[in-house]
Amino acid sequence: MKHFNFYRKCILLFSAVLVMAALVVFHILLRDFRLSFFIFLFCAVLCVLLWFMDYLHNRYTDNLLEQLTLLIENLVGSQELVFFPETEDTLLSRLQHQLLKLRGILISQNKILESEKAQIKTLISDISHQIKTPVASAKTFAELLNDEALSEKERDEYMMILEEALNKLTFLTDSLIKMSRLESGIINLKPEKVVLNELVLQSVKTVYSKAKEKNVTIIFDGEQKYETRLDFNWTVEAITNVLDNAVKYTQNEGMIKIVITVLPSYLKLDIQDNGSGISEEEQAKIFGRFYRGKNSSGIEGVGIGLYLTRKIVNKQNGFIKVESDCNGSTFSLFFRKTESELLN
């Protein structure tokens, strides 16, 4: 820009000198003072006009630069002001539009980063809170076991409590690892052609011993085969989490019923129990991370199972919902049907 101004001034000065030289030549050739005066006057006016146009151009350029500076300052200051008419198809209007668009993108990315930062902060807080109790319990009873005056009965009791604390800590750690791997995208679910019945049966086997201890009956009619595309292991994890909750919250000698229903676009897996039910105000919260309901007192768990289930199902283009009353709860898992099944 500095060299450009210098060259422009040189051209203007050269034009003025050229005009004066032409005036002298005309005066020498014509020898007419009046004509030379008018020619001189015309050249003088022309020079003044040239300088005046250059002055206006400089003012116009300075004004544009000032407006652009104000536009950028306002964008940096989180103010969205329009300086150039957006209805006009000019270079400055297009530049303004692109700057405003860039501002919108940066604001959106900043919000995403702030949201992720808040989620990480909450996650760290939740993890520390969840780990604190079993670690403190394990530490306390480990110290008590060093007491040589303990009776054999007390030692066995403390060992049992210590083992329970360590089992809870192991379970919590495994759940946190699964959750973090899913949330961070480290794990990519790999859908393959599976029979949904087999996934359900695998989940039933996992919770069978717990159900047997409480004399809970699990009913599932798996004669008809339902094929779809799912990640086998992670989907078994999702179904098992729901079944495990059903067993834990169903009274002794209760019943759990599993039904698969074919819908136009989905396979619906219903897991119905006759437990204590979930209040309406809690139904929207139970899929949250580390959330435990009012009826969970005295029941093992850390509040991650349903959260993981929703994550796993959602990552496979499905969804989960719950219906509940005083007679029990029904969790419905919706799995997207394959394209070939949708065409049939």
N, C-alpha and C positions, 0 to 999 in steps of 0.2 A: 504494500500500500504506500510506503514511503517513497519508493522509486517511481511509482505511478504518478503521484502528485508532482514530483520533480519534473518528469517528462511532460506532464500536462502544462506546467508553467512555462517550460522551454518552448513548447509549440505555440502557446499564446504570445510569448515575447517575440518569437520568430515571425509570427503573423503580423504583429504590429510593426516590426522592422521592415518587413516586406512591403507593407502598405505605405510606409513613409518613403521607402526607396522608389516605389511606383509613382508616388506623388512628385518626387523630385524629377524623375524622368519625364513625366507628363509636363511639368512646368518648364523644363528645358526645351522640350520639343514644341510645345504649343506657344510659349511666350505670352500666354494670356493670363493675367493676374486673377480676373474674376472667375474664369473657368477653373483655374488652379485652386482658388479659394473654396469653390463649391466641391471640388474633388477632395480637398483636404477636410472640409466639413463632413462629407459623406464617410470618408475613411475614419475620421475621429468617432462619428456616431457608431460606425460598424465595430470599431475597437471596444467602445464602451459597452455595446450590446454583447460582444463576445465575453468580456470580463464579467458583465452582469449575469449572463447565462451560466458561466462557470461558478459564480458566487451562489446562484440558486441551486445549481447541481450539488455543490458542497453542502448547502443547508439541508437539501432533500436527503442526501446520503447520511449526514449526521443525525437527522431526525429518524430515519429508518433504523440506524444502528442503536440510537437511544431507545426506540420502541422495542427492538429485539432484546436489548439488555434488560429492559423492564419486564418483558415477557419471561425471560429466563430466570430473573430474580424472583418473580412471582411464582413460577413453577417450583423453584428451589424452596421457596417459602410456603409451599403447600396452598397456593392460591391459584385458581384457574380463571384467569382473566383473558378475554379475547381482544386483541389490539387490531387485528386485520380482519376485514369482513370475510366470513367463510363462504359467502355466496359468490365471491369473485374468484375466478380461476387464475390467480396470480402466483408467482413464485413464492412470495412471502406468505400468502394464505396457505399454500401447500406445506411450506416449512413449519408454520404455526400448527397446522393439523398434525404433522408428524411428531412435533415436540409434545403436543398434548397427548397424543397416542402413547408416546414413549413414557410420559409421566404416569399415565394410567397403568401401563405394564409394570413399571417400577413400584407403584403403590400396591398393586395386587401381589407382586412377589414379596414385598416387604410384609404385607399382612400374613402371607403364607409362612414366612420365616418366623414372625412373631407368634403365630399359632403353634408352629412346631416347637418353638422355644418353650412356650407355656406348657405344651404337652409333655415335653421332656422333663420340665421342672416338676410337674404333677406326678409323672411316672416315678421319678427319683424319690419324691416325698412318699408316694404310696409304697414303693418297694422297701424303703427304710422302715416305714411303719409296720409293714407286714413281717419283715425279718426280725425286727426288734424283739417281739414276744418270744418266739421259739428259741432264739439265741440266748436271751436272758434266762429262760427256764433251763436250758441245757447247761449253761454256765453254773447256775445256782446248785443244781442237783449233782453236777460233776464235783463241785467243791464239797458238798455234803458227803459224798461217797468217800472222801479222804479221811473222814472221821473213823478212827479205828474202834471207837466205842459203839458203833452201830451194831444192832442185832441183825441176824441173818434175814429176818422178815422185813425189817426196815430197809436193808440194803437191796433186797429183791424189789421192794416197792419203788425205791428211788431209781433203780435200774430201769424198771418198766416206764416210769415217767420220763426218764432221760431218753429212752428209745422212742417213745411217742413224740417227744420234742424234735428229735433228729429226723424221724420219719416225716413229720410235718414240714420241717425245713427242707428236706430233700424234695418232697412233693411241690412245695412252693418254688424252689429253685428251678425244677423241671418246667413248671408252668410258666415262670417268668422267661425262661429261655425260649420256649415255644412262642410266647406272646411277642417277645422282642424280635425274633426271627421273622415272624409274620409281618409285624408292623414296619420293620426296616426294609422289607422286600428281599431279604437274603434268600428266602425260600420261594421258589416259583412252583406253584402247584402244577402238576402234570396230569391233566385229564386223560383217561384211557377208557376204553369200552369195558364197563363193569355191569354186573347184575346187582341192583340195589338190594335185593333180598340177602345176598351174601354179606354185604356190608352191615346190614341190620343184625344178622346172626352172629357176626364177629363181635359186634358191640354187646349183644346179649350175653355172649360167653364171658366177656370182660366183667360184667356186673353180676353174673349169676351167683357167685359165692355170697355177695352182700345180700342179694335178694333172698337166698336160701336161709341165711341167718335170721331174717325177719319174717320168713314164711310168706314172702310177697310173690304172687303168681304173675308171670309175664306171658301174655297171650299174643301170638303172632301167626297168622296164616300165610305161610310163604310158598304155597303151591304154585301160584302164577308168577312167572318170572317178569321182572321189569328191568329192561336194559337202558342204560344212559351212559354219558361220558363224565366221569368224576375222578379225582385223585383218590385212590383207594385208601391209603393210610390216613390222610388228613380228614377225609370224610368220615371214616370210622371214628376218629378222634372226636369229631363234631357230634356224631350221633351218641357216642358213649357218654359225653358230657351231659347231654340231656337225660339219657337213661339213668345215669348215676344220680342225678338230682332227683329224678322221679322215685328211685328206690329210697334215697335218704329221707325224702319228705313224705313218703307214704307210710301209714301206720302199719304195725305188725298185722300179718294176714290180709294185707291189702291186695290190690290188683292193678296191673299196668297193661294197657292194651295198645298194640302197635298195628297201624293200618296204612297201607299204601293205596292212594287214589290217583287215577289217571285224569289229568286235566288237559285242556287243549294245548297249552304251552309248557306245562310243568308236570312233574311227578311230585305229589304231595305226600309227605311222610308224617303221619300224626302219631304222637306219643302221649297217650292219655293216662293219667293216674287218678286215684280217688283219695288224694292226700288232703291237707288242710287248706289248699288253695292260696292264691296270691291276691292281695287287695288291689283295687283298680289303680290307686295312686302309685303303687309299686311296680305295676306291669311295664311302665315306660322306663323304669330305672334298672331292672334286673339284668339288662344286657350291658350295663356299664361296667367298666373295669373296677374290680375289687368291691363291687357292691354286694352287700349281704342283707337279706330282708329281715323283717321284724321276727319272723318265725324261725330264724336260723340259729338262735341261741342254743348252744349245746350240741350243734350238728357240725361235723368236720367240714372243712372247706375254707377257701380263701377268696372266693368271689371272682374267679377268673374263667371258670368253665363255660358259662353262657356267653361271655365276652368273646372267647376264642371260637365258640361255635358260630356266632354271627359273622366273625371275620372270615372264617373258612368258607361258609356258605355264600357270603357276599362275593368273595373272590372267584367263585365259580358261577357267577351270574344268577344266583338264587337269593332267597331271603327267608327270614324266620319270623314268626309271630306267635303270640300266646293268647289264649282265652282261658279265663279262670273264674271260678266262683267258690262258694263254700263246700261244694261237692268234689272239688278237684281241679286239676289244670290240664290243658291240652296244648302241647307245643307242636306247631306245624312247620316242618322244614320243606321248602319248595325248591326242587332241583330242576333246572332247565332241561327240557327234552332235546335230544339230538335232532339235527336237520332232517334226517331220514324219517324220524318218528313224527316230526311236525308235518311232513308232506303226506303221511298216511292218514 
